[in-house]
Amino acid sequence: MSQNSSPSPLSIPSLTAPVAMGYIPLGAVFGFLFVQAGGDTWLAIASSLLIYAGAAQFMMVPMLAAGLPISAIALATLVLNLRHIFYGLSLLNHMPAARWQRWYSIFALTDETYSVLTALPSQARARHMALVCALNQGWWVLGTTLGAVLGAQVQIGLTGLDFVLAALFAVLAVEQWRVRRDVLPIWIALAAYAIALLVFPAQALALAIALSLLAAALRPARRSGLPATPKQPDAS
């Protein structure tokens, strides 16, 4: 999809297909673990409908099993999801006009949804934001439901499913590159992680993120728009 073409509502589900490939199995893992830890099936589904916090939901399972108070779980969830405030700021000028769509989009914004939205043409983001958010949450709730139902019935192994999230982010990174045709951020991320792995392997990911943010802040802004039209020679 080119940056200038606006997708139709019928094409939006296909744009969220890579997210579905990650959210359905990951949501199933969450639902399975939640039920196996002693939670009810309906509570697993309700958490994906009302909380919808991905990694925070996985974190919630052992905390609930350990009997920690709701206040501690809420604080940990807040700290873990603070990143949404920072990258959500870049969408403030592209929010839907309808109030309910705007509030729902704020609630349902995730890392993967942000990646899909920023791959859309800027003029199409507000029009399709609520739909993209709803579809992605639907994939997560579907996965949670499948995992919770299976977890209540059978014992299955989860080996290998931990790679799904890494594969999902790899697909989204490729989609971002296809839209923007800017390979420098990918090289920056790879170089930052290589440096972090050599300098501080125990905290390589955190250091790599910090280095990538620093490089992004220091990088000159890309020029947008068409190149200037060259001057025509005088006829005289």
N, C-alpha and C positions, 0 to 999 in steps of 0.2 A: 504493500500500500504506500503510495507516495504521500509526501507531506501536504500536498495541495488538494488531494482527493478526500472527500468527506464520505465516510462509510454510511450505508443505510442501516436502519435498525435491524433488518434481517441478517446482516453480516456480522453484527456484534457478537452473537454466540460463538462464531468461529474464531473471533479474536480472543475470546476467553478460553478456548480449547486447551492451550498449554497450561493455564491455571487449573483447569479441571483435571488434567493428568497428574497434577501434584496434589491438589486439594482433596480429591476423592480418596486416594490411598492414605494420605496423612490424616485426614479426618477419621478414616476408618481405624487407624492406629489409636487415635485419641479415644474414640468411642469404646474400642476394645479394652484399652488400659483402664478407662474410667469404670467400666462394669467389672473388670477383673479385680479392681481395688475395692469393690464392695458398693459402688454407686448404682443407683437405679437407671434403667435404660432411658426413661423419660427425662431424668435430670441431665444426662449426657447430651440429649438432643436440645433441651432447654438452654443449656450453657452455650451451645453453638448458635442458638437463635438470639439470645439476650446478651451474651458476653462477646463471643466471636473475636477472640484475641489470639488465636493460633498458639504461639509458643507459651503464652501465659496460661492457656488452658492445660497444656502439658505440665507446666510447673505446678498448676493447681492440684493435680492428681495426688502426688506424694504429700503435699501440704495438708490436703483434706484427710488423707489416710493417717497422717501423724496427729490429727486432731488439733491443728493450729487454728486460732481464732480467725473469723472472717476479716477482721481489721488488718491482720498481718498479711493475709492473702491479697486484700484490696491494695495495700501499700506496695507490695511486691509487683502486682500487676501494673500499677501506676508508673513505677520506676522503669519497668521493662518496656512499656509502651510510650515513654516520653519522646522517642524518636519520631512518632507520628506528628507531633507538634511542629517539628522543624521542616520536614519535607511537605507537610500539608499546607504550609504557608505559601508554597509556590502555586497552589491551586485556588487561592482566594479569589482571583479575578476570573475564574472559570467555573464558579459554583452555579448550580441550577437556580432558576428564578423562583420556582415553587418552593415554599417554605418547607413542606414535608420532605421533598426530594433533597433539599439542602441539608436538613438535619440528619436524614438517613445516610447521605453520602459521608458526612462527617463521622458518623458512628461506624460505618462499614468500610472506611478506608484502611487498606492493608498495604504491605510492601508490594505484593504482586498486583493488586488493583492499581496502585500508583504507577507501576511500570506500564500496564496496559493503557492507562489514561494518558500518560505523557507520550506514548507512541502514536496517539491520535492527533490529527490536525487541531491546532489550538481552538479554532472556531467550532469544532465538533465536541469538545470535552463537556461543556455544560449540558448539551442536549442529550448526551449518552451516559453521563456520569452515574446517575441513579441506576440505569439498566445494567451497566458493567458491575457496579457494586452488588446489585441484587443477584446477578448470575453467579458471581464468584462466591457470595455467601451461600447460595443454593448448592454449589458444588461441595462446599465444606459441610453443610448440614446433611447432604446426601451421604457423604462419606461417614460422618459421625453416626448416622442412623444405621448404616450397614455394619459398621464396626461394633456398635452397641448391641445390635441384635445377634451378631455372630458371637460376641463375647459372652452373652448370656446363655448360649447354647453349646458352644464347642471350645476346645483348647487348640489354638493354632500357633505356629511359630511366626515371629515378626522379623526374623533375620533378613537383612538386605533392604528393608523398607526405609531405613534411616538415610539411604542414598537418594530417596525421591526428592527431598527438598533441595539438595545440591543440584540435581538434574533440572529441577524446575527453574532455579535461578540462572542456570546456564542457558536454557531455552529463552528466558526473558531477556538476558543480555544480548543474545543473538538477534532477537526481534528489535531491540533498541538500536543495535548497530545497523540493521537493515533499513530502518526508518531514517536515522540521522546521518549515516555514512561517516561516522566519526570514530575511528578505531583507537584514538589516543587514550580515552578513559579506560579501555580494556588493558592496554599496555601499562598504564599507570597503576592499575589495580594489581596486575601480575608482578610488576617490579616492586611495589610496596610490600606485597606479601613475601616475596623472596628476601627483601632486606629485613623485614620483621622476623622471618624464620631464622635468619643468621644471627641477628642481634639479640632477640628476646623470644626464643621458641616457645616458652611457657605461655606467653600472652601475644602470640603472633597475630591472631585475628584482630584484637583490639588495636594493636600498634599499626597494623596495615590499614585499618579504617581511618585512624588518625592521620597517617601519612597521605592517604588518598584525599581526605578532606583538605589538608594543607595544600596539596598540589592543585586541587580544584579551585581553592581560594586565590592562589598565585597565578593561575593560568589566565592569560588575556581572554576577554570575551570574544566569542566568535561573531564575525560580522554577518548580518542577515540581509536579505534583499538581493535584488538583481545587480550585477555589476554595472558600473557607470557606462553610459553609451559614449564611445569615443567621438571626439570632435570631428566633424566633416570638414574637409579642406574648402576654403573659399572658392567660389566659382570664378571670381575675378582674377 
